[in-house]
Amino acid sequence: MSNLQEIERAVSQLSVEELAAFRAWFAEFDAELWDRQFEEDVAAGRLDGLAEQALQHLREGRCTDL
């Protein structure tokens, strides 16, 4: 049995309370990973092109205030 299958099986056996706690933990865990990846992408310059495009659109008046 793979790790994923073991995790799926374990999660399916959680009580309602345990599942709620797991869901909250996983949401925080996933957000931290996403933040770390985003910071790495920014530091590596992988988002520079998108930022420049957004600024160009702003200069051209192609944006609306929220």
C-alpha positions in Angstrom: 0.0 0.0 0.0 1.4 3.5 -0.9 1.8 6.3 1.5 -1.1 8.1 -0.2 -3.4 5.2 0.2 -2.4 4.9 3.9 -3.2 8.5 4.5 -6.5 8.3 2.7 -7.5 5.3 4.8 -6.4 7.0 8.0 -8.3 10.2 7.1 -11.4 8.3 6.2 -11.4 6.8 9.7 -11.2 10.1 11.6 -14.1 11.2 13.8 -15.9 14.4 12.8 -13.9 16.4 15.4 -10.6 14.9 14.3 -11.4 15.6 10.7 -12.1 19.2 11.5 -8.8 19.5 13.3 -7.0 17.8 10.4 -8.7 20.1 7.9 -7.5 23.2 9.8 -4.0 21.8 10.2 -3.8 20.9 6.5 -5.1 24.3 5.4 -2.4 26.0 7.4 0.3 23.6 6.2 -0.7 24.0 2.5 -0.8 27.8 2.9 2.7 27.8 4.3 4.0 25.7 1.4 2.3 28.1 -1.1 3.8 31.1 0.6 7.3 29.6 0.6 7.0 28.8 -3.1 5.7 32.2 -3.9 8.6 33.8 -2.1 11.0 31.6 -3.9 9.4 32.6 -7.3 9.6 36.3 -6.4 13.3 36.0 -5.3 14.1 34.1 -8.5 12.4 36.7 -10.7 9.9 34.3 -12.1 7.1 36.9 -11.6 8.9 39.9 -13.0 7.3 39.6 -16.4 3.8 39.4 -14.9 4.5 42.4 -12.7 5.8 44.5 -15.6 2.7 43.5 -17.6 0.4 44.6 -14.8 2.3 47.9 -14.4 2.0 48.5 -18.2 -1.7 47.9 -18.0 -2.0 50.4 -15.2 0.0 53.0 -17.1 -2.3 52.5 -20.1 -5.4 52.9 -18.0 -6.5 49.4 -18.6 -7.2 48.8 -14.9 -10.2 49.7 -12.7 -10.2 50.6 -9.0 -11.5 48.0 -6.7 
